[in-house]
């Protein structure tokens, strides 16, 4: 019963059935168009023997039965062989699936020489495994980094408490201030992790939003931080209409500008510009700072990655998740985020998003700009 339930057995029986039906049709045609026109009575002839319908039937039907039996056997055996050849790629795909289920994400089918549906299925399966393996590796790395980032403030708080307990002359106010700062740091990391998870879940709602207004709001919000870090903000650009989540796009502008401020040098500047051309909206955030190499810049959008040479050591140095959150937001809005190191120092971040239906950008009221 198990054998008959297999796809190979069903295909073999299907092929055999086709051969049997074809044989039956052929014999029926012989009867309809040949034998029935032969009289069943004796056929008078001057000399020799002429067989009638009964004679032909006695000579034909036994041999036809043997031929029919041969067709049945040939159909079953040939169908079994052909079904095995056709289904052989499924065995490799099944083996790969079982290896994956056992935890081996590095296994690949790598089927060559088949330009058919099975080849396309194998290629699609390999691509899916590659993406899953990359995603799992990224999640494991992210979990390890997150654990480290969250463990650090907890360790600091434990050390502060141990010192306060062992030193009776210690000023409790100093300990409380350090505990408060460390706790704020832990809260910031946790909130950033939640924001990253929210951005990676996808966009639930899409509303019309002017990205230049989001950039302007981010500049106004971060102006006190820029003044404390002696960084000049420069905002310019045209109206840039997109469709997306207003909260996430606002966070995108805030994260990029915050990154440009805290990873800067005293007396430096951070510029924000928006534009809209050919159905595409561009947001550019550029800043001065330490000279970066391309290898460092290529990793900055990964979670908890920081350029150590450009990090300002203060309470606003960030959690290492700002650019990772920005990339997740951009990906969720079907856009691209590009990081480039500036030759003179600092970095240039360019975000490209699909533009929404927008009004002409030449109107004076659509111009955005300012310097703080």
C-alpha positions as CSV (number, residue, x, y, z in Angstrom):
1,X,0.0,0.0,0.0
2,X,2.9,2.4,0.8
3,X,4.4,1.7,-2.6
4,X,1.2,2.5,-4.4
5,X,1.0,5.8,-2.6
6,X,4.4,6.9,-3.9
7,X,4.5,9.5,-6.6
8,X,6.7,7.2,-8.7
9,X,4.2,4.3,-8.6
10,X,1.3,6.6,-9.5
11,X,3.2,8.1,-12.4
12,X,4.2,4.6,-13.6
13,X,0.6,3.4,-13.5
14,X,-0.5,6.6,-15.3
15,X,2.1,5.9,-18.1
16,X,0.9,2.3,-18.3
17,X,-2.7,3.3,-18.4
18,X,-2.0,5.6,-21.3
19,X,-0.3,2.8,-23.2
20,X,-3.2,0.4,-22.4
21,X,-5.8,3.0,-23.5
22,X,-3.8,3.5,-26.7
23,X,-3.7,-0.3,-27.4
24,X,-7.4,-0.6,-26.8
25,X,-8.1,2.2,-29.2
26,X,-5.9,0.6,-31.8
27,X,-7.6,-2.8,-31.5
28,X,-11.0,-1.0,-31.7
29,X,-10.0,0.7,-34.8
30,X,-8.9,-2.6,-36.4
31,X,-12.3,-4.0,-35.6
32,X,-14.3,-1.1,-36.7
33,X,-12.6,-0.3,-39.9
34,X,-11.3,-3.7,-41.0
35,X,-12.7,-6.9,-39.6
36,X,-16.4,-5.8,-39.7
37,X,-16.3,-5.4,-43.4
38,X,-15.2,-9.0,-43.9
39,X,-18.2,-11.3,-44.4
40,X,-18.7,-14.0,-41.8
41,X,-20.0,-16.5,-44.4
42,X,-17.9,-18.7,-46.7
43,X,-16.4,-16.7,-49.4
44,X,-16.6,-18.5,-52.8
45,X,-13.4,-18.6,-54.8
46,X,-12.5,-20.5,-57.9
47,X,-9.2,-21.7,-56.3
48,X,-7.4,-21.3,-53.0
49,X,-8.7,-20.4,-49.5
50,X,-10.1,-17.0,-48.5
51,X,-10.7,-16.6,-44.7
52,X,-13.9,-15.1,-43.5
53,X,-14.4,-12.9,-40.4
54,X,-14.4,-15.9,-38.0
55,X,-11.2,-17.2,-39.5
56,X,-9.5,-13.8,-39.1
57,X,-10.8,-13.5,-35.6
58,X,-9.5,-16.8,-34.5
59,X,-6.1,-15.9,-36.0
60,X,-6.0,-12.3,-34.7
61,X,-7.5,-12.2,-31.2
62,X,-5.0,-14.6,-29.5
63,X,-2.1,-12.7,-30.9
64,X,-3.7,-9.4,-30.1
65,X,-4.1,-10.7,-26.5
66,X,-0.4,-11.5,-26.3
67,X,0.5,-8.1,-27.8
68,X,-1.9,-6.4,-25.3
69,X,-0.2,-8.2,-22.4
70,X,3.2,-7.0,-23.7
71,X,1.9,-3.5,-23.9
72,X,0.7,-3.6,-20.2
73,X,4.1,-5.0,-19.0
74,X,6.0,-2.5,-21.2
75,X,3.9,0.3,-20.0
76,X,4.4,-0.5,-16.3
77,X,8.1,-1.2,-16.5
78,X,8.8,1.7,-18.9
79,X,6.6,4.0,-16.8
80,X,8.5,3.0,-13.6
81,X,11.8,3.7,-15.3
82,X,10.6,7.1,-16.8
83,X,9.0,8.1,-13.5
84,X,12.3,7.4,-11.7
85,X,14.2,9.5,-14.1
86,X,11.7,12.4,-13.9
87,X,11.5,12.4,-10.1
88,X,15.2,11.9,-9.4
89,X,15.8,15.6,-8.8
90,X,13.2,15.5,-6.1
91,X,15.3,13.0,-4.1
92,X,18.1,15.6,-4.0
93,X,15.7,18.3,-3.0
94,X,14.2,16.1,-0.3
95,X,17.7,15.2,1.0
96,X,18.6,19.0,1.1
97,X,15.3,19.7,2.9
98,X,16.0,17.0,5.5
99,X,19.5,18.3,6.0
100,X,18.1,21.8,6.5
101,X,15.5,20.5,9.0
102,X,18.4,18.9,10.9
103,X,20.1,22.3,11.2
104,X,22.5,22.2,8.3
105,X,21.8,25.6,6.6
106,X,25.0,25.4,4.6
107,X,23.8,22.5,2.5
108,X,23.0,23.3,-1.2
109,X,21.5,21.3,-4.0
110,X,23.6,22.9,-6.8
111,X,21.7,21.1,-9.5
112,X,23.3,21.6,-12.9
113,X,22.4,20.5,-16.4
114,X,18.6,20.8,-15.9
115,X,16.9,23.8,-17.5
116,X,13.4,22.8,-16.4
117,X,11.0,23.3,-13.5
118,X,13.0,21.0,-11.2
119,X,16.1,23.1,-12.0
120,X,14.3,26.3,-11.2
121,X,12.9,24.8,-8.0
122,X,16.4,23.7,-6.9
123,X,17.9,27.1,-7.7
124,X,15.1,28.8,-5.8
125,X,15.6,26.5,-2.8
126,X,19.4,27.2,-2.8
127,X,18.6,31.0,-2.9
128,X,16.2,30.6,0.0
129,X,18.7,28.6,2.1
130,X,21.4,31.2,1.4
131,X,19.1,34.0,2.6
132,X,18.0,32.0,5.6
133,X,21.6,31.2,6.5
134,X,22.6,34.8,6.2
135,X,19.6,36.0,8.2
136,X,20.3,33.4,11.0
137,X,24.0,34.4,11.1
138,X,23.0,38.0,11.3
139,X,20.5,37.3,14.1
140,X,23.0,35.3,16.1
141,X,25.6,38.1,15.7
142,X,23.0,40.7,16.7
143,X,21.9,38.7,19.7
144,X,25.5,38.3,20.9
145,X,26.1,42.1,20.4
146,X,22.9,43.0,22.1
147,X,23.7,40.7,25.0
148,X,27.1,42.4,25.3
149,X,25.6,45.9,25.1
150,X,23.0,45.2,27.7
151,X,25.4,43.4,30.0
152,X,27.9,46.2,30.0
153,X,25.6,48.8,31.9
154,X,24.5,46.0,34.3
155,X,28.1,45.2,35.1
156,X,28.9,48.9,35.6
157,X,25.9,49.2,38.0
158,X,27.0,46.2,39.9
159,X,30.5,47.7,40.2
160,X,29.2,51.0,41.5
161,X,27.0,49.2,44.1
162,X,30.0,47.1,45.2
163,X,32.2,50.2,45.6
164,X,29.4,52.0,47.5
165,X,28.9,49.0,49.8
166,X,32.6,48.4,50.5
167,X,33.6,52.1,51.0
168,X,31.6,53.7,53.8
169,X,33.2,57.1,53.1
170,X,32.0,57.1,49.5
171,X,29.6,59.9,48.5
172,X,26.3,58.3,47.7
173,X,25.3,61.2,45.4
174,X,28.2,60.3,43.1
175,X,27.1,56.6,43.0
176,X,23.5,57.6,42.3
177,X,24.6,59.9,39.5
178,X,26.6,57.1,37.9
179,X,23.8,54.6,38.4
180,X,21.3,57.1,36.8
181,X,23.6,57.6,33.8
182,X,24.2,53.9,33.4
183,X,20.5,53.2,33.7
184,X,19.8,55.8,31.0
185,X,22.3,54.0,28.8
186,X,20.6,50.7,29.3
187,X,17.2,52.2,28.6
188,X,18.5,53.8,25.4
189,X,19.8,50.5,24.2
190,X,16.6,48.7,25.0
191,X,14.5,51.4,23.2
192,X,16.8,51.2,20.2
193,X,16.4,47.4,20.1
194,X,12.6,47.8,20.1
195,X,12.8,50.5,17.4
196,X,15.0,48.2,15.2
197,X,12.6,45.3,15.7
198,X,9.7,47.5,14.8
199,X,11.4,48.7,11.7
200,X,12.3,45.2,10.6
201,X,8.7,44.0,10.9
202,X,7.7,46.1,7.9
203,X,5.5,49.1,7.2
204,X,1.9,48.7,8.4
205,X,0.7,52.1,7.1
206,X,1.7,54.4,4.3
207,X,0.7,58.0,4.4
208,X,1.8,61.0,2.3
209,X,4.7,62.8,4.0
210,X,7.1,65.6,3.0
211,X,10.6,64.3,3.9
212,X,12.0,67.8,3.9
213,X,9.6,68.6,6.8
214,X,10.8,65.5,8.7
215,X,14.4,66.7,8.2
216,X,13.5,70.2,9.4
217,X,11.8,68.7,12.5
218,X,14.9,66.6,13.2
219,X,17.1,69.6,12.9
220,X,15.0,71.6,15.4
221,X,15.0,68.7,17.8
222,X,18.7,68.1,17.7
223,X,19.8,71.8,17.6
224,X,20.6,71.9,21.4
225,X,22.8,68.8,21.0
226,X,24.6,70.4,18.0
227,X,25.2,73.5,20.0
228,X,26.7,71.5,22.9
229,X,29.0,69.7,20.4
230,X,29.9,72.9,18.6
231,X,28.5,71.6,15.3
232,X,26.8,73.9,12.8
233,X,23.6,72.6,11.2
234,X,22.8,73.4,7.5
235,X,19.4,72.5,6.1
236,X,18.4,72.9,2.5
237,X,16.5,71.3,-0.3
238,X,13.1,71.1,-2.0
239,X,9.8,69.5,-1.2
240,X,10.2,65.7,-1.2
241,X,6.9,63.8,-1.0
242,X,7.0,60.1,-0.2
243,X,4.4,57.6,1.0
244,X,5.3,55.8,4.2
245,X,5.1,55.6,8.0
246,X,5.5,59.2,9.3
247,X,6.9,58.1,12.7
248,X,9.5,55.8,11.0
249,X,10.5,58.4,8.4
250,X,10.8,61.0,11.2
251,X,13.0,58.6,13.1
252,X,15.1,58.0,9.9
253,X,15.9,61.7,9.6
254,X,16.6,62.0,13.3
255,X,18.9,59.0,13.5
256,X,20.9,60.2,10.5
257,X,21.3,63.7,11.8
258,X,22.1,62.5,15.3
259,X,24.8,60.3,13.9
260,X,26.2,63.2,12.0
261,X,26.4,65.4,15.1
262,X,27.8,63.0,17.7
263,X,30.4,61.6,15.2
264,X,31.9,65.0,14.4
265,X,34.6,67.3,15.5
266,X,34.4,70.6,17.4
267,X,33.8,73.4,15.0
268,X,32.5,71.0,12.3
269,X,29.2,71.0,10.4
270,X,26.4,68.7,9.4
271,X,24.3,69.3,6.3
272,X,20.9,67.9,5.4
273,X,19.5,68.2,1.9
274,X,16.4,66.8,0.2
275,X,15.5,66.7,-3.5
276,X,13.0,65.0,-5.8
277,X,13.7,64.0,-9.4
278,X,12.5,61.4,-11.9
279,X,10.1,59.7,-9.5
280,X,12.7,59.4,-6.7
281,X,13.2,61.3,-3.5
282,X,16.7,61.8,-2.1
283,X,17.8,62.6,1.4
284,X,21.5,63.4,1.9
285,X,23.1,63.9,5.3
286,X,26.8,64.9,5.3
287,X,29.1,65.8,8.1
288,X,32.7,66.6,8.9
289,X,34.7,64.4,11.3
290,X,37.7,62.0,11.5
291,X,38.9,60.5,8.2
292,X,37.3,57.0,7.7
293,X,38.4,54.1,5.6
294,X,36.0,52.3,3.2
295,X,36.2,49.1,5.2
296,X,34.9,50.9,8.4
297,X,32.2,52.7,6.5
298,X,30.9,49.5,4.9
299,X,30.1,48.0,8.4
300,X,28.6,51.1,10.1
301,X,25.0,50.1,9.2
302,X,25.3,46.8,11.0
303,X,24.0,46.7,14.5
304,X,26.3,47.9,17.3
305,X,29.0,48.9,14.9
306,X,30.9,52.2,15.6
307,X,33.9,53.9,14.1
308,X,36.0,54.1,17.3
309,X,38.1,57.0,15.9
310,X,35.1,59.2,15.3
311,X,33.0,58.5,18.4
312,X,32.5,61.4,20.8
313,X,32.9,60.1,24.3
314,X,30.0,61.7,26.0
315,X,26.5,60.8,27.1
316,X,25.1,61.1,23.6
317,X,27.5,58.9,21.8
318,X,24.7,56.6,20.8
319,X,23.9,52.9,21.1
320,X,25.5,51.7,17.9
321,X,22.0,51.1,16.4
322,X,21.2,54.4,14.7
323,X,22.3,53.5,11.2
324,X,21.1,49.9,11.6
325,X,17.6,51.3,12.4
326,X,17.9,53.8,9.5
327,X,18.7,50.9,7.0
328,X,15.8,48.8,8.3
329,X,13.4,51.8,7.8
330,X,14.8,52.5,4.3
331,X,14.5,48.8,3.3
332,X,10.9,48.8,4.7
333,X,10.1,51.7,2.4
334,X,11.6,50.0,-0.7
335,X,14.6,52.4,-0.8
336,X,18.3,52.3,-0.7
337,X,20.8,53.6,1.8
338,X,24.4,54.4,0.7
339,X,27.3,55.3,3.0
340,X,30.4,56.9,1.7
341,X,33.5,58.3,3.4
342,X,34.4,61.9,2.6
343,X,38.0,62.5,1.6
344,X,38.3,65.4,3.9
345,X,36.9,63.5,6.8
346,X,33.4,62.5,8.0
347,X,30.8,60.7,6.0
348,X,28.0,61.1,3.4
349,X,24.8,59.2,3.8
350,X,22.4,59.1,0.9
351,X,18.8,57.8,1.1
352,X,16.8,57.2,-2.0
353,X,13.0,56.5,-1.7
354,X,10.3,56.1,-4.3
355,X,8.5,59.4,-4.7
356,X,4.8,59.9,-4.2
357,X,2.6,62.0,-6.4
358,X,3.7,65.5,-5.6
359,X,3.0,69.1,-6.5
360,X,5.5,71.2,-8.5
361,X,8.7,71.8,-6.4
362,X,9.4,75.2,-7.9
363,X,6.9,77.1,-5.7
364,X,8.6,79.4,-3.2
365,X,6.7,77.9,-0.3
366,X,8.2,74.5,-1.0
367,X,11.8,75.6,-0.5
368,X,13.2,74.3,2.7
369,X,16.4,75.7,4.2
370,X,18.1,77.2,7.2
371,X,21.3,77.4,9.1
372,X,21.7,77.1,12.9
